[in-house]
Amino acid sequence: MRDVYIVGIESTQFKKWPEKSFKDLTREAYLGALTDAGLDSGQDISFGYFGNCAMHNWKQGMIRGQACFIPLVREGLFPERIPIINVEGGCATASMAFHLAWKEILAGQAEVALAIGVEKIFIPDNLELTFSQYQEGFDNFDMEETYEAYNEAGARCGKDFNPGPDRTLPMDTYATQACYHMWRHGTTQRQIAVGASKNHHFGTMNPKAQYRFEVPVEKVLEDRMISYPLTRSMCAPIGDGAAAAILCSEDYLKGLDSKVRERAVKIRASVLTGGK
């Protein structure tokens, strides 16, 4: 097998972007990754993997990546007739797109591949839909099985699984998982708070982070409880954004600018696993 490298990356700022479209966010992330890789265009890209979960809420339930790249193809910034493969795997969508782009090059099917993820979660004129779309990350054909599993886990660790209307369903599942971990491994709520505080700290140094303020450990613990043991400061915010990565083979890397070669990141492993 041959080596694969990351040569270009870009991320938009993550925040609520009601004024930006999926195409706007796609353009920003994609062109930024090209620039980072020292490329004028994406003409050498052979495959694109486009990750998205919720674009159907904007009436684009199919050919999501193709629709977002139409303007870029017309402008000669992305090659014509190159397959854009749409992927979706809930919270693992970005990892899935990246993994598949890596495998294309690893298998010798491409010298350059793109992995990109674009999402708009915030729907300002329909907050009910904003919350309800998280429900689609579960097996809605047999939701009783999901509730049964979490009720069973909750019974073991002393956590009542009672989803509420003031939060998304994942928050209750994460809270039950956290309580289970605490029961099984002795983890404490304070330890989770330390992790949240650390993440907020690093967010202050990242101009593209959605939240850029410090939250000391005590403030994390004192924040509004969402679902024990998770307070608001421990939970992910609702927001929009996009991120992209350009991957290439070692042979292609040799032809790039020395500055790009010197900071290219070799991918030593990429692994996906299933939930069942």
C-alpha positions as a Python dict, from the first residue, in 0.01 Angstrom:
ca = {
    (1, 'M'): (0, 0, 0),
    (2, 'R'): (115, 352, -67),
    (3, 'D'): (127, 651, 164),
    (4, 'V'): (-144, 918, 166),
    (5, 'Y'): (-100, 1277, 284),
    (6, 'I'): (-317, 1569, 388),
    (7, 'V'): (-194, 1874, 199),
    (8, 'G'): (-475, 2126, 236),
    (9, 'I'): (-736, 2202, 500),
    (10, 'E'): (-986, 2478, 569),
    (11, 'S'): (-1275, 2548, 799),
    (12, 'T'): (-1529, 2825, 801),
    (13, 'Q'): (-1606, 2998, 1125),
    (14, 'F'): (-1871, 2798, 1308),
    (15, 'K'): (-2170, 3002, 1423),
    (16, 'K'): (-2530, 3061, 1331),
    (17, 'W'): (-2515, 3161, 963),
    (18, 'P'): (-2875, 3234, 852),
    (19, 'E'): (-2742, 3469, 583),
    (20, 'K'): (-2510, 3209, 426),
    (21, 'S'): (-2628, 2928, 199),
    (22, 'F'): (-2492, 2575, 174),
    (23, 'K'): (-2322, 2683, -148),
    (24, 'D'): (-2158, 2979, 28),
    (25, 'L'): (-2017, 2758, 302),
    (26, 'T'): (-1906, 2494, 50),
    (27, 'R'): (-1721, 2753, -155),
    (28, 'E'): (-1541, 2900, 145),
    (29, 'A'): (-1419, 2566, 280),
    (30, 'Y'): (-1326, 2420, -59),
    (31, 'L'): (-1138, 2723, -195),
    (32, 'G'): (-960, 2767, 137),
    (33, 'A'): (-837, 2408, 124),
    (34, 'L'): (-714, 2460, -233),
    (35, 'T'): (-520, 2767, -127),
    (36, 'D'): (-375, 2584, 170),
    (37, 'A'): (-257, 2308, -66),
    (38, 'G'): (-96, 2562, -301),
    (39, 'L'): (-335, 2475, -585),
    (40, 'D'): (-496, 2722, -824),
    (41, 'S'): (-785, 2489, -901),
    (42, 'G'): (-904, 2139, -825),
    (43, 'Q'): (-846, 2001, -1173),
    (44, 'D'): (-637, 1713, -1040),
    (45, 'I'): (-909, 1595, -798),
    (46, 'S'): (-1051, 1261, -909),
    (47, 'F'): (-1310, 1199, -635),
    (48, 'G'): (-1502, 1418, -396),
    (49, 'Y'): (-1679, 1293, -83),
    (50, 'F'): (-1945, 1533, 42),
    (51, 'G'): (-2079, 1493, 395),
    (52, 'N'): (-2415, 1634, 502),
    (53, 'C'): (-2707, 1522, 721),
    (54, 'A'): (-2979, 1786, 718),
    (55, 'M'): (-2994, 1954, 378),
    (56, 'H'): (-3332, 1795, 314),
    (57, 'N'): (-3473, 2058, 550),
    (58, 'W'): (-3392, 2307, 273),
    (59, 'K'): (-3564, 2094, 6),
    (60, 'Q'): (-3236, 1940, -117),
    (61, 'G'): (-3273, 1578, -15),
    (62, 'M'): (-3071, 1430, -301),
    (63, 'I'): (-2755, 1515, -502),
    (64, 'R'): (-2652, 1749, -222),
    (65, 'G'): (-2283, 1771, -306),
    (66, 'Q'): (-2349, 1798, -679),
    (67, 'A'): (-2586, 2091, -620),
    (68, 'C'): (-2337, 2274, -400),
    (69, 'F'): (-2052, 2232, -649),
    (70, 'I'): (-2240, 2345, -962),
    (71, 'P'): (-2114, 2707, -941),
    (72, 'L'): (-1757, 2590, -877),
    (73, 'V'): (-1766, 2361, -1182),
    (74, 'R'): (-1902, 2641, -1399),
    (75, 'E'): (-1620, 2870, -1286),
    (76, 'G'): (-1354, 2609, -1364),
    (77, 'L'): (-1259, 2568, -999),
    (78, 'F'): (-1372, 2206, -977),
    (79, 'P'): (-1335, 1955, -1262),
    (80, 'E'): (-1630, 1852, -1476),
    (81, 'R'): (-1765, 1495, -1465),
    (82, 'I'): (-1580, 1411, -1145),
    (83, 'P'): (-1795, 1198, -912),
    (84, 'I'): (-1910, 1364, -593),
    (85, 'I'): (-2023, 1093, -357),
    (86, 'N'): (-2267, 1196, -87),
    (87, 'V'): (-2215, 1038, 253),
    (88, 'E'): (-2407, 1059, 580),
    (89, 'G'): (-2334, 893, 909),
    (90, 'G'): (-2471, 1121, 1178),
    (91, 'C'): (-2192, 1250, 1402),
    (92, 'A'): (-1942, 1033, 1210),
    (93, 'T'): (-2016, 1193, 871),
    (94, 'A'): (-1688, 1389, 844),
    (95, 'S'): (-1482, 1086, 951),
    (96, 'M'): (-1664, 880, 689),
    (97, 'A'): (-1593, 1127, 407),
    (98, 'F'): (-1228, 1150, 508),
    (99, 'H'): (-1191, 773, 536),
    (100, 'L'): (-1334, 713, 189),
    (101, 'A'): (-1117, 981, 27),
    (102, 'W'): (-814, 818, 192),
    (103, 'K'): (-914, 475, 58),
    (104, 'E'): (-948, 608, -300),
    (105, 'I'): (-585, 712, -299),
    (106, 'L'): (-470, 409, -100),
    (107, 'A'): (-631, 183, -362),
    (108, 'G'): (-467, 368, -650),
    (109, 'Q'): (-795, 497, -791),
    (110, 'A'): (-695, 861, -743),
    (111, 'E'): (-390, 1079, -687),
    (112, 'V'): (-592, 1358, -529),
    (113, 'A'): (-926, 1338, -344),
    (114, 'L'): (-1146, 1581, -155),
    (115, 'A'): (-1334, 1529, 171),
    (116, 'I'): (-1575, 1805, 267),
    (117, 'G'): (-1856, 1843, 517),
    (118, 'V'): (-2118, 2118, 516),
    (119, 'E'): (-2403, 2167, 761),
    (120, 'K'): (-2666, 2423, 853),
    (121, 'I'): (-2852, 2326, 1170),
    (122, 'F'): (-2994, 2661, 1278),
    (123, 'I'): (-3334, 2737, 1123),
    (124, 'P'): (-3423, 3083, 1261),
    (125, 'D'): (-3788, 3084, 1157),
    (126, 'N'): (-3855, 2729, 1276),
    (127, 'L'): (-3694, 2645, 1608),
    (128, 'E'): (-3916, 2337, 1644),
    (129, 'L'): (-3762, 2194, 1327),
    (130, 'T'): (-3416, 2295, 1445),
    (131, 'F'): (-3462, 2073, 1750),
    (132, 'S'): (-3659, 1791, 1586),
    (133, 'Q'): (-3402, 1719, 1314),
    (134, 'Y'): (-3176, 1557, 1574),
    (135, 'Q'): (-3441, 1287, 1610),
    (136, 'E'): (-3340, 1164, 1266),
    (137, 'G'): (-3011, 1038, 1404),
    (138, 'F'): (-3192, 743, 1559),
    (139, 'D'): (-3372, 433, 1433),
    (140, 'N'): (-3714, 590, 1394),
    (141, 'F'): (-3861, 266, 1258),
    (142, 'D'): (-3814, 108, 1600),
    (143, 'M'): (-3766, 389, 1850),
    (144, 'E'): (-3897, 169, 2128),
    (145, 'E'): (-3576, -34, 2102),
    (146, 'T'): (-3369, 279, 2156),
    (147, 'Y'): (-3572, 375, 2464),
    (148, 'E'): (-3550, 19, 2593),
    (149, 'A'): (-3172, 16, 2559),
    (150, 'Y'): (-3128, 348, 2737),
    (151, 'N'): (-3378, 259, 3008),
    (152, 'E'): (-3183, -60, 3071),
    (153, 'A'): (-2851, 127, 3084),
    (154, 'G'): (-3006, 391, 3307),
    (155, 'A'): (-3139, 128, 3545),
    (156, 'R'): (-2788, -8, 3592),
    (157, 'C'): (-2631, 328, 3673),
    (158, 'G'): (-2920, 499, 3850),
    (159, 'K'): (-3011, 739, 3571),
    (160, 'D'): (-3373, 794, 3465),
    (161, 'F'): (-3397, 827, 3089),
    (162, 'N'): (-3659, 1100, 3049),
    (163, 'P'): (-3612, 1307, 2731),
    (164, 'G'): (-3755, 1657, 2768),
    (165, 'P'): (-3888, 1925, 2530),
    (166, 'D'): (-3622, 2180, 2635),
    (167, 'R'): (-3334, 1985, 2484),
    (168, 'T'): (-3248, 1758, 2194),
    (169, 'L'): (-3278, 1382, 2232),
    (170, 'P'): (-2901, 1326, 2189),
    (171, 'M'): (-2838, 1524, 2507),
    (172, 'D'): (-3035, 1266, 2704),
    (173, 'T'): (-2857, 975, 2538),
    (174, 'Y'): (-2516, 1136, 2601),
    (175, 'A'): (-2612, 1202, 2963),
    (176, 'T'): (-2708, 837, 3011),
    (177, 'Q'): (-2381, 727, 2852),
    (178, 'A'): (-2192, 962, 3084),
    (179, 'C'): (-2371, 822, 3390),
    (180, 'Y'): (-2298, 470, 3273),
    (181, 'H'): (-1929, 558, 3238),
    (182, 'M'): (-1931, 713, 3585),
    (183, 'W'): (-2091, 398, 3728),
    (184, 'R'): (-1856, 161, 3551),
    (185, 'H'): (-1525, 349, 3572),
    (186, 'G'): (-1564, 590, 3862),
    (187, 'T'): (-1557, 899, 3645),
    (188, 'T'): (-1684, 1212, 3821),
    (189, 'Q'): (-1896, 1503, 3702),
    (190, 'R'): (-1605, 1732, 3787),
    (191, 'Q'): (-1378, 1542, 3550),
    (192, 'I'): (-1628, 1596, 3270),
    (193, 'A'): (-1641, 1964, 3367),
    (194, 'V'): (-1261, 1986, 3345),
    (195, 'G'): (-1278, 1857, 2988),
    (196, 'A'): (-1545, 2112, 2897),
    (197, 'S'): (-1348, 2396, 3058),
    (198, 'K'): (-1036, 2289, 2868),
    (199, 'N'): (-1227, 2292, 2539),
    (200, 'H'): (-1363, 2640, 2608),
    (201, 'H'): (-1008, 2755, 2687),
    (202, 'F'): (-875, 2639, 2352),
    (203, 'G'): (-1177, 2794, 2182),
    (204, 'T'): (-1055, 3135, 2299),
    (205, 'M'): (-746, 3085, 2080),
    (206, 'N'): (-935, 2975, 1769),
    (207, 'P'): (-1092, 3258, 1565),
    (208, 'K'): (-1320, 3005, 1395),
    (209, 'A'): (-1460, 2852, 1713),
    (210, 'Q'): (-1828, 2915, 1782),
    (211, 'Y'): (-1762, 3008, 2146),
    (212, 'R'): (-1451, 3208, 2231),
    (213, 'F'): (-1473, 3267, 2605),
    (214, 'E'): (-1335, 3100, 2916),
    (215, 'V'): (-1561, 2890, 3138),
    (216, 'P'): (-1384, 2790, 3462),
    (217, 'V'): (-1457, 2445, 3600),
    (218, 'E'): (-1677, 2579, 3881),
    (219, 'K'): (-1883, 2780, 3632),
    (220, 'V'): (-1928, 2469, 3418),
    (221, 'L'): (-2064, 2282, 3718),
    (222, 'E'): (-2289, 2573, 3821),
    (223, 'D'): (-2436, 2623, 3474),
    (224, 'R'): (-2795, 2526, 3395),
    (225, 'M'): (-2848, 2151, 3412),
    (226, 'I'): (-2953, 2002, 3079),
    (227, 'S'): (-2961, 1633, 3170),
    (228, 'Y'): (-2751, 1510, 3462),
    (229, 'P'): (-2453, 1506, 3467),
    (230, 'L'): (-2438, 1743, 3168),
    (231, 'T'): (-2473, 2116, 3224),
    (232, 'R'): (-2518, 2361, 2938),
    (233, 'S'): (-2144, 2435, 2924),
    (234, 'M'): (-2076, 2065, 2858),
    (235, 'C'): (-2312, 2046, 2559),
    (236, 'A'): (-2248, 2123, 2195),
    (237, 'P'): (-2412, 2440, 2061),
    (238, 'I'): (-2637, 2463, 1757),
    (239, 'G'): (-2452, 2618, 1464),
    (240, 'D'): (-2353, 2608, 1098),
    (241, 'G'): (-2025, 2565, 914),
    (242, 'A'): (-1810, 2368, 674),
    (243, 'A'): (-1468, 2205, 667),
    (244, 'A'): (-1263, 2048, 388),
    (245, 'A'): (-946, 1844, 344),
    (246, 'I'): (-746, 1768, 29),
    (247, 'L'): (-560, 1437, 30),
    (248, 'C'): (-298, 1317, -214),
    (249, 'S'): (-57, 1035, -288),
    (250, 'E'): (314, 1049, -212),
    (251, 'D'): (393, 1069, -584),
    (252, 'Y'): (165, 1371, -627),
    (253, 'L'): (311, 1532, -316),
    (254, 'K'): (657, 1533, -475),
    (255, 'G'): (534, 1778, -740),
    (256, 'L'): (394, 2033, -495),
    (257, 'D'): (565, 2344, -360),
    (258, 'S'): (832, 2275, -99),
    (259, 'K'): (637, 2469, 166),
    (260, 'V'): (341, 2237, 116),
    (261, 'R'): (561, 1926, 118),
    (262, 'E'): (730, 2027, 443),
    (263, 'R'): (405, 2052, 638),
    (264, 'A'): (209, 1772, 471),
    (265, 'V'): (60, 1530, 724),
    (266, 'K'): (102, 1159, 660),
    (267, 'I'): (-208, 955, 739),
    (268, 'R'): (-89, 657, 941),
    (269, 'A'): (-435, 513, 1002),
    (270, 'S'): (-804, 576, 946),
    (271, 'V'): (-1062, 343, 1097),
    (272, 'L'): (-1441, 327, 1089),
    (273, 'T'): (-1661, 103, 1300),
    (274, 'G'): (-2033, 37, 1316),
    (275, 'G'): (-2273, 93, 1601),
    (276, 'K'): (-2407, -262, 1598),
}
